Amino acid sequence: MPAAGPAPRSEAIGYRGVVDAAADASATTAAESIEDVGAAWLAAEQELAAGSGNPTQSEIDARALSERYDALIRAASREELRLAWEAARKIQGEQEMGSEAWASARRLSELLRGEYQAAEAEPPSGSGAPDD
């Protein structure tokens, strides 16, 4: 008797699977997370640097993802940046240490850690300090 639908996938989707989801870099979703867009951007940049695929389209995709990432970072609160960093650390912890997926997740984690620390270092506005 034939199955009622496609068989479930038994293999895990690797970190580079994010690149496939970013094939249409201009598409946006209401639930875009900083860490998902950051991962897609880093993967697109890595693909561009490797020279695989269509270099012109790869550059367009990388630029679009960079712009989306920048917009998300600028709009995020310090708490949202911290949560994104924690999510990236969790993703890294789920990867086999030393693997390509782990190294990619590590790059994302370090990127988001830097974003969080930079936001933390910003002086509070209206501190009453003289402007001399």
C-alpha positions as CSV (number, residue, x, y, z in Angstrom):
1,M,0.0,0.0,0.0
2,P,1.5,3.4,-1.0
3,A,2.4,5.9,1.7
4,A,0.0,8.8,2.2
5,G,2.8,11.4,1.9
6,P,6.5,12.0,1.6
7,A,8.7,10.1,4.0
8,P,10.1,12.2,6.8
9,R,13.7,13.3,6.4
10,S,16.0,11.4,8.6
11,E,19.1,13.5,8.3
12,A,19.6,16.8,10.1
13,I,19.7,20.0,8.1
14,G,23.2,21.4,8.4
15,Y,24.2,25.0,9.0
16,R,24.7,25.7,5.3
17,G,21.1,24.8,4.7
18,V,20.4,28.4,5.7
19,V,21.9,29.5,2.4
20,D,19.0,27.7,0.5
21,A,16.4,29.6,2.6
22,A,18.2,32.9,1.6
23,A,18.0,32.2,-2.1
24,D,15.5,35.0,-2.4
25,A,17.3,37.6,-0.3
26,S,14.6,40.2,-0.9
27,A,11.9,38.2,0.8
28,T,11.1,39.1,4.4
29,T,9.1,37.3,7.1
30,A,7.4,38.8,10.1
31,A,9.4,36.4,12.4
32,E,12.9,37.1,11.1
33,S,15.4,36.5,13.9
34,I,18.7,38.4,14.2
35,E,20.5,35.1,14.5
36,D,18.8,33.6,11.4
37,V,19.5,36.6,9.2
38,G,23.1,36.8,10.6
39,A,23.7,33.2,9.8
40,A,22.3,33.5,6.3
41,W,24.4,36.6,5.7
42,L,27.7,35.0,6.9
43,A,26.9,31.9,4.8
44,A,26.3,34.1,1.8
45,E,29.5,36.0,2.3
46,Q,31.4,32.7,2.7
47,E,29.8,31.4,-0.5
48,L,30.8,34.6,-2.3
49,A,34.3,34.4,-1.1
50,A,34.5,30.7,-2.2
51,G,33.4,31.8,-5.7
52,S,30.8,29.1,-6.0
53,G,27.6,29.5,-7.9
54,N,26.7,32.7,-9.8
55,P,29.1,35.4,-8.4
56,T,26.8,38.3,-9.4
57,Q,23.8,36.8,-7.7
58,S,25.8,35.7,-4.7
59,E,27.0,39.3,-4.3
60,I,23.4,40.6,-4.6
61,D,22.2,38.1,-2.0
62,A,25.1,38.9,0.4
63,R,24.4,42.7,0.1
64,A,20.7,42.2,0.7
65,L,21.2,40.0,3.7
66,S,23.8,42.5,5.0
67,E,21.2,45.3,4.8
68,R,18.6,43.2,6.5
69,Y,21.0,42.2,9.3
70,D,22.0,45.8,9.7
71,A,18.4,47.0,10.0
72,L,17.6,44.3,12.5
73,I,20.7,45.1,14.6
74,R,19.9,48.8,14.6
75,A,16.3,48.3,15.6
76,A,17.1,45.7,18.4
77,S,17.3,46.5,22.1
78,R,20.2,45.4,24.2
79,E,18.0,42.6,25.5
80,E,17.1,41.4,22.0
81,L,20.8,41.4,21.1
82,R,21.6,39.4,24.2
83,L,18.9,36.9,23.4
84,A,20.2,36.6,19.8
85,W,23.7,36.0,21.1
86,E,22.4,33.3,23.5
87,A,20.5,31.6,20.7
88,A,23.6,31.6,18.6
89,R,25.6,30.1,21.4
90,K,23.0,27.4,21.8
91,I,23.2,26.6,18.1
92,Q,27.0,26.4,18.4
93,G,26.6,24.0,21.4
94,E,24.5,21.7,19.3
95,Q,27.2,21.2,16.7
96,E,30.0,18.7,16.7
97,M,33.0,20.6,18.0
98,G,35.6,21.2,15.2
99,S,33.1,20.6,12.4
100,E,32.4,23.1,9.6
101,A,28.9,23.7,11.1
102,W,30.5,24.4,14.6
103,A,33.0,26.9,13.0
104,S,30.2,28.6,11.2
105,A,28.0,28.8,14.3
106,R,31.1,30.1,16.2
107,R,31.5,32.9,13.7
108,L,27.8,33.8,14.2
109,S,28.1,33.7,18.0
110,E,31.2,35.9,18.0
111,L,29.5,38.4,15.6
112,L,26.4,38.7,17.9
113,R,28.6,38.9,21.0
114,G,30.3,41.9,19.4
115,E,27.0,43.5,18.6
116,Y,25.7,43.0,22.1
117,Q,28.9,44.4,23.7
118,A,28.9,47.4,21.3
119,A,25.3,48.2,22.3
120,E,26.3,47.8,26.0
121,A,29.1,50.2,25.6
122,E,26.9,53.0,24.2
123,P,26.7,55.9,26.8
124,P,23.1,56.6,28.0
125,S,21.5,59.6,26.2
126,G,20.7,62.6,28.3
127,S,23.3,61.9,30.9
128,G,23.6,65.6,31.7
129,A,27.3,65.7,30.9
130,P,28.5,69.0,29.4
131,D,29.2,69.0,25.6
132,D,32.6,70.7,25.7
